[in-house]
């Protein structure tokens, strides 16, 4: 289920997308946000940063990860393909790993698939940044939207209060009040990935938790995304059960390979189209063949 940090990092990209393009040292130009919702695959839409540079127009997709997920890189690849197809643009995928977790070393920046003969089928390249291994100055001296990442960079627990003070000083000098609230709240949320709540509240104003309307908005967005994802998963499971139930009457019990195949389908529309084909096939195996 989406957590507050999901909404926080999404807001950081939306707030000042130009900061992220400058940080990555990519060609710059006119910058805009594209709505990247592909509702049959994702529970909530990401934002693609589109850059119209002198060298050409391209897009950047940002993903932030804070815990183990064996499907993270395959999903990143899937999103890249979908967004490239949708927007007809070259899309760069960038993964920000916010803290160490089991399996993070396997995220190398490449996702390679070969066939049974060893022939290359896919070679997906993406950028991987391990935030906890990066010096905080990398983010403290960048654009304002990058400041919250300084709190979870390569900083000892003893030094983190000083980093928070540096973040506050820059916000007081450079940020609008509404942006400051968002950025301080994002800092609070990200610190919660690394430290316990009591410690975080000691080094930041308790009002960030109790009074910040932005924090409440982040929580609400997380709840809404969770509800959407739960609804999506429920609909998928219902469609699979319907397909298996009706298929059993005509084709007999589905074997394990067929069940695994149907579990891999993440689109209700695709499952419904399979149900329509039940009356035109003689075996479950035929269902898996392209039309």
N, C-alpha and C positions, 0 to 999 in steps of 0.2 A: 504494500500500500504506500502511496506517496507520503513523504514526510515533510515537515516544514522546510528543511533545507532544500528540497526539490523546488518549492515555490520561491525560496530566497534566491537561489542561483539563477532561476529563470528570470526573476525580476531584475537581477543585476545586469544580465545581458540586454534585456529590453530597455533598461533605464538609459544606458550609454553604450550602445553597440560599437561606437567609434573607438572607445577605450580598449575593447577587446581586439579589434583589428590592428590597432597600433601596437598593443602588447605582443601580438604574434608576428609583428613586422611584415605584414602582408601589404600588397599594393592597395592604396587607398583611393578614394574618390567619393562619389555620391553614395551614401549609405542609407539603406531602408530595411524594414523588417517584413518578411513574408510569413503568412500564416501557413504553417506546415502540417496542419491536421490531416491525417489519413485515418479516418475513424474506424475503418475495419481492422486496423493494426494497433493503433495507439489509443490509450484512454483519454488523453488530453493533448492538444496540439503544442508542438514545439514552435519556436520561432527560428527561422533561417535568416541570418544576416546577409543581405544582398549588397554587393559592392560593385558599382559601375566605375571601373578604373580605366586608365588610358590603355592598359594592356588587354582589356576585355572585362566582361561582367562575370562574376562568380558568386558562389554562396558559401557560407560557413555554418556548419551545424555543431553546436556545443552540447556536450553531455558531461554531467558531473556525477561521479560515483563515489559512494562512501562505504560500501560493504560488498561481501562476496556475491557474485552472480555469474554462474557458468555461462549464461546466455548473453552477457553484456556485449562482448565483441561481435558475435553473430547478429545480435539485434542492431548494433551500431552499423554494421554492414548492410543489413536489411533497410534501415532508415535511409542510408546513403543512396541506395539504389532507388528507393521510392521517391525521395526528394529530387534526385537527379532527373528521374522520369517526369515527375510532376512539373518542375520548373524549367526543364530543358536548359539546365545550367550545370557546369562542373561544380560539385559540392565537396568542400574540404570538411572532414570530420575531425573534431578535436575532443579528446577525452581528458578531463581534469579529474584525477584521482585524489580525493580529499584527505585520505588517511590510509595507513597500511591495513591490508586485510588479506585473508587467505586467498591465494590465487592471483594476487596483483602482479606477481612477476610474470605470469603467463600473458599479460596484456603488453605486448611488445611493439605495437604499431603496425603489425602485419597480420592478416588473416588469409591463409592460403588453403585452397582446396584443390585436390588432384583426383583423377579418376583411378580405377583399379590398376591401370597400367602406369601410373605415375605421371601422366600427362597433366599439365596445369590447366585448371578450369577457371579458378578465380584467384586473384592476388590483390586483396584490398589493403591499401595503405592508409594509415590514419596517424595523427599526432597524439602522443600520450605525454601528459605532464603530471608528475607526482608532486603534488603541492607540498607535502610535508618534508620533502627533500630540498626544497628551494629556499634560498635566503629570503627573509621577510622584506628586505630592501627592494627586491624584485617587484613587489606589489605596492610597497609604501611610496615608491617614486613613480609609479605608473598613473594611469587615469583613476579617477575617483571610484569608479565601479569595481576596481580591482582591490581596493583597500581591505575589505573584509577577509580576503584570502590571506593577508599578512598574519592574521591571528592564528591560523592553523598551518602556517609555513614551518620552516625549521627553527622553532623557537622553544626554548626550555620553559617549564612552568614558572620558574622564577622570573623570567624576562617578559612573560606575556602581558603583564600589567603595563609595562612600559610601551609595548607595541600598541596596546589599546589607547594609551594616552597620545601616541603619535597619530593614530587614526583620528582621534577626536580633534586634535589641533588642525589637521588638514581640513577636516569637515567644517570647522568653525571659520577657517580662512576662505574656503573656496566653494562650499556647497550651499545650495538653497536650503532653507529649513525643511521643506518637504522631502528633499533628497537625503538630507542628513538623517531624518527619522528612519527612512528605509535602510540606509547604509549601516546605521548603528544597530538596527534590528537584525539585519543580515549577519553582522558581526556576532551578535549575541547567539543567534541560531547556530552558526558554524562553530563557535566555541563549544557549544553543547555536544558536538561530535567528538571532542577531545577531552573535555573536562566535565566534572560533575556540576550539577546545578548550583550548589552552595558556593563553590569556588567562583563560578562565572558571575554570580550575583554580587560577590565581593568586589570584583574588579570592574563591574559595570553598574550603572544605575539600576536599581530594582524597578524603576518606572518602565524600563524597556519591556519588562514582562507584564507588569500590571496595567500600565496606562497606554502602551503603544497600540494605536489603532492599526498600524501596519502589521504588528505581530499577530493581532487577531485576524487580520485579513489573510495572512499566510496560513494560519491554522485552518481558516474556513476553506481556503482554496485546496489545502491538503485533504480536508474532509470531502469536498466535492469531487476531487479527482479520485479519491478512494471509492466513493459511491459509484462514479461512472465506471471505474474499472470493475467493481464488484458486479454491476449490472451487466457489463459486457461479458464477464466470465460466466455469469448465470445464463445468459442467452446462448453462449457457445455450448455450454454443457447440455442445455435443453435441446439444442439443435442436433448435437451428436446422439443423444439418447433417442430422439425421434427417428433419426436416420437408421440407427441400429435396430430399433424396434420394428420399423416397417420392413427393413431389409431382411430381418430374421424370418418373416413370414414367407418371403419369396425365395431367398437365397440360402437360408439356414443360418446357423450361428456364425458370426464373423470370427476369423482366426486372429491371433495376436498381432500379426503383421498389419492386418487391416485396422485393428483398433489403434495401433501405434500411429499409423498413417493419419487416421482421423483426428487423433490427439494433436498432431502437428499442424492441423488446419486452424488458423486464427481468424477466419472470416465466416460469419453467420451466412452471408450470401452464398459463399462457396458450398457450404454444407447443404443449404437448401437446394442448390443446383444439382448436387449429388442425389438428393432425395427424388428429384424429378426424373433422374436417369434410371432409377431402380427398375422401372418397367421395361427398359430397353436392353438390359444386360442379363447374363446368365450366371455370372460368378462375381464374387466380391473383388477378385483381382482385376476384372474389367473396369471397375470403378476408378482404379488408380491410374489407368492409362489415359494419356491426353486425348481429347476429342479431336 
